[in-house]
């Protein structure tokens, strides 16, 4: 089957959605489909593109301007240009189906015009903001687009239930995939001592966060918990990898609380460095909270990455995180916005390396059994084939 994958977020961009878009494209290709990816432009060639049948970078990234009016006009013009580019590419391609891995409102008129069967993938925070804004046009467009789709995939039960409540018409056309990591990542686990030597770390305990530096990720909660953590674990360090709009706010908060010397803000890191950080740390933590517009963590792929690399995890009981973190099994869940609960969970787990190891082992087993891209791409392939009738596409290959 010829499938067009529309993915605004795609490698080499970092982040969970880009990873999912790449992995599902590759996985569907392995299931015998001809995959043609339409994604954002990027500078230079992209090494990963050669591993797929075809990748066309025809989508312009949204501009960022200082004044709201100029920004609004520029975005409208960009969306119009991208709509024309997508229509042209899809018309020339003539795919049997479209798989859209992150929804944008300007996709809908393209789908309406071409009348090609299409599938949507929803991550949670990508549509939560639409329904929270006073201007509900984007939400209305999503509702119309989802209703006309063949099937809507979700990364978690939370995301599914949220959208089903807003769009009841799709109740019998939904599927939860979860997120995953590559099982290959389970085969390259170094000892903590060896990895710390590579990074030049000492023996003091290290807690780690790998995520976009946004307030809703909860880094400020960990920073505020550090004084309490340090009382039980003197010399404990907090390492934060990732960039984002609130990074400077977190740096300023650390200085205000006298914790700057105990925190390393690394910014964006490459894949090998990220792996080294996971394998050298003692505990992973990301106590996310709902954002100002109701956005939440749709799943939290970094929890799986941490488990895969030998770490127990601490997350918050919000959004889709309970799908990624089974409380008491591969990690612990704490209430959102609760500094004391964050501190208590971190202190207890750092005091019990054996418990942390048991949780990491359990997390790796969950990955082997269910939360891996091989299983997920097979599930998506099965759902797409079952959803499309033979009359829609001729012989299924």
Residue pairs with C-beta under 8 A, 6 or more apart in sequence:
1 32
1 33
1 34
1 96
1 97
1 384
1 385
1 388
1 393
1 396
1 397
2 33
2 34
2 36
2 93
2 94
2 95
2 96
2 97
3 28
3 33
3 34
3 35
3 36
3 95
3 96
3 97
3 98
3 99
3 384
4 36
4 37
4 38
4 89
4 90
4 93
4 95
4 97
4 98
4 99
4 116
5 21
5 24
5 25
5 28
5 35
5 36
5 37
5 38
5 98
5 99
5 100
5 101
6 38
6 39
6 86
6 98
6 99
6 100
6 101
6 107
7 18
7 21
7 22
7 25
7 37
7 38
7 39
7 100
7 101
7 102
8 39
8 40
8 59
8 102
8 104
9 15
9 17
9 18
9 21
9 39
9 40
9 101
9 102
10 18
10 21
10 22
10 25
10 37
10 39
10 40
10 55
11 18
11 19
11 21
11 22
11 46
11 48
12 42
12 46
12 48
13 40
13 42
14 268
15 212
16 123
16 179
16 298
16 299
16 300
16 301
16 302
17 101
17 102
17 123
17 126
19 301
20 101
20 121
20 123
20 155
20 179
20 301
21 37
21 39
21 101
21 102
22 48
23 180
23 182
23 373
23 376
23 377
24 99
24 101
24 121
24 373
24 376
24 377
24 380
25 35
25 37
25 52
26 35
26 51
26 52
26 373
26 377
27 373
27 374
27 376
27 377
27 378
27 380
27 381
28 35
28 99
28 377
28 380
28 381
28 384
29 35
29 52
29 53
30 377
31 377
31 378
31 381
32 397
33 381
34 53
35 52
35 53
35 54
36 53
36 54
36 55
36 56
36 93
36 95
37 52
37 54
37 55
37 56
38 56
38 58
38 59
38 86
38 89
38 90
39 55
39 56
39 57
39 58
39 59
40 57
40 59
40 60
40 61
41 57
41 58
41 59
41 60
41 61
42 57
46 55
46 57
49 55
56 89
58 82
58 85
58 86
58 89
59 82
59 85
59 86
60 78
60 81
60 82
60 85
62 74
62 75
62 78
63 71
63 74
63 75
63 78
64 71
65 71
65 74
79 104
79 105
79 106
80 106
82 106
83 106
83 109
83 110
86 107
86 110
87 110
87 113
87 114
90 98
90 110
90 114
90 116
91 114
95 116
96 116
96 117
96 388
96 392
96 393
96 394
97 116
97 117
97 118
97 119
97 150
97 384
97 388
97 393
98 111
98 116
98 117
98 118
98 119
99 118
99 119
99 121
99 384
100 107
100 118
100 119
100 120
100 121
101 121
102 121
102 123
102 126
103 120
103 121
103 122
103 126
103 127
103 142
103 145
105 137
105 138
105 141
105 142
105 145
107 145
108 141
108 142
108 144
108 145
111 118
111 145
111 148
112 148
117 150
117 387
117 388
117 392
117 393
118 149
118 150
119 149
119 150
119 151
119 152
119 153
119 384
119 387
120 145
120 146
120 149
120 151
120 152
120 153
121 152
121 153
121 154
121 155
121 177
122 146
122 152
122 153
122 154
122 155
122 159
122 163
122 298
123 154
123 155
123 159
123 298
123 299
124 154
124 155
124 156
124 158
124 159
124 162
124 295
124 296
124 297
124 298
124 299
124 319
124 320
125 291
125 295
125 296
125 297
125 298
125 319
126 298
127 139
127 142
127 162
127 163
127 166
128 162
128 293
128 294
128 295
128 296
129 291
129 293
129 294
129 295
130 136
130 138
130 139
130 142
131 139
131 166
131 294
132 293
132 294
132 295
133 139
133 293
139 166
142 167
143 166
143 167
146 152
146 163
146 167
146 169
146 170
147 167
147 169
147 170
149 170
149 173
150 173
150 384
150 387
150 388
151 173
151 174
151 175
151 383
151 384
151 387
152 163
152 170
152 173
152 174
152 175
153 174
153 175
153 176
153 177
153 380
153 383
154 160
154 163
154 174
154 175
154 176
154 177
155 176
155 177
155 178
155 179
155 298
155 299
155 320
155 323
156 176
156 178
156 298
156 299
156 319
156 320
156 323
156 324
157 176
157 320
157 323
158 296
158 298
158 319
158 320
158 322
158 323
159 176
159 298
159 299
159 319
159 320
160 174
160 176
163 170
163 174
164 170
164 171
164 174
173 387
175 379
175 380
175 383
177 376
177 379
177 380
178 299
178 323
178 324
178 370
178 371
178 376
179 299
179 300
179 301
179 304
179 324
179 371
179 376
180 301
180 304
180 367
180 371
180 372
180 373
180 374
180 375
180 376
181 301
181 304
181 305
181 308
181 367
181 371
181 372
181 373
182 372
182 373
183 367
183 368
183 372
183 374
185 275
185 305
185 308
185 309
186 308
186 364
186 367
186 368
188 275
189 279
189 309
189 310
190 279
192 279
192 280
192 282
192 310
195 276
195 279
195 280
196 202
196 203
196 280
198 276
198 280
199 276
199 277
199 280
201 280
202 235
204 233
204 235
204 236
204 237
205 233
205 235
205 236
205 237
205 282
205 283
205 350
206 236
206 237
206 238
206 239
206 280
206 281
206 282
206 283
207 222
207 229
207 236
207 237
207 238
207 239
207 281
207 282
207 283
207 284
207 285
207 346
207 350
208 238
208 239
208 240
208 241
208 277
208 278
208 281
208 283
208 284
208 285
208 306
208 311
209 217
209 219
209 222
209 238
209 239
209 240
209 241
209 242
209 284
209 285
209 286
210 241
210 242
210 269
210 274
210 277
210 278
210 284
210 286
210 302
210 305
210 306
211 217
211 219
211 241
211 242
211 286
211 302
212 242
212 243
212 244
213 219
213 240
213 242
213 243
213 244
213 245
213 246
213 247
213 250
214 244
214 245
214 246
214 291
215 246
215 249
215 289
215 291
216 288
216 289
216 290
216 291
216 295
216 296
216 297
217 244
217 286
217 288
217 297
218 286
218 287
218 288
218 289
218 316
218 336
218 342
219 240
219 246
219 250
220 249
220 250
220 253
221 287
221 289
221 337
221 338
221 339
221 342
222 238
222 285
222 287
222 342
222 346
223 238
223 250
223 253
223 254
223 257
223 259
223 263
224 253
224 257
224 339
225 339
225 340
225 342
225 343
225 346
226 236
226 238
226 257
226 259
226 262
226 263
227 257
227 259
228 340
228 343
228 347
229 236
229 343
229 346
229 347
229 350
230 236
230 262
232 347
232 350
232 351
233 347
233 350
236 262
236 350
237 262
237 263
237 264
238 259
238 262
238 263
238 264
239 263
239 264
239 266
239 277
239 281
240 250
240 263
240 264
240 265
240 266
241 266
241 267
241 268
241 269
241 273
241 274
241 277
242 266
242 267
242 268
242 269
243 267
243 268
247 265
247 267
250 265
251 260
251 265
254 260
254 262
254 263
266 273
266 277
269 277
274 305
275 309
278 284
278 305
278 306
278 308
278 309
278 310
278 311
279 309
279 310
281 311
282 311
282 350
282 353
282 356
283 311
283 312
283 313
283 314
283 346
283 349
283 350
283 356
284 302
284 303
284 306
284 311
284 312
284 313
284 314
284 331
285 313
285 314
285 315
285 342
285 346
286 297
286 300
286 302
286 303
286 313
286 314
286 315
286 316
287 314
287 315
287 316
287 334
287 336
287 338
287 342
288 296
288 297
288 300
288 315
288 316
288 318
288 319
288 321
288 336
289 316
289 318
289 336
289 337
290 296
290 318
290 319
290 336
296 318
296 319
296 320
297 315
297 316
297 318
297 319
297 320
297 321
298 319
298 320
299 320
299 321
299 323
299 324
300 315
300 320
300 321
300 324
300 325
301 324
303 313
303 315
303 321
303 324
303 325
303 330
303 331
303 363
304 324
304 363
304 367
304 371
306 312
306 313
306 363
307 313
307 330
307 331
307 359
307 360
307 363
307 364
307 366
307 367
308 363
308 364
308 367
310 357
310 360
310 364
311 356
311 360
312 330
312 331
312 332
312 349
312 355
312 356
312 357
312 359
312 360
312 363
313 325
313 330
313 331
313 332
313 359
313 363
314 331
314 332
314 333
314 334
314 342
314 345
314 346
314 349
315 321
315 324
315 325
315 331
315 332
315 333
315 334
316 333
316 334
316 335
316 336
317 327
317 333
317 334
317 335
317 336
318 336
321 333
322 333
324 371
325 331
325 332
325 333
326 362
326 366
327 333
329 359
329 362
329 363
329 366
330 359
330 360
330 362
330 363
330 366
331 359
331 363
332 345
332 349
334 341
334 342
334 344
334 345
335 341
349 355
349 356
349 359
350 356
369 375
385 396
388 396
390 396
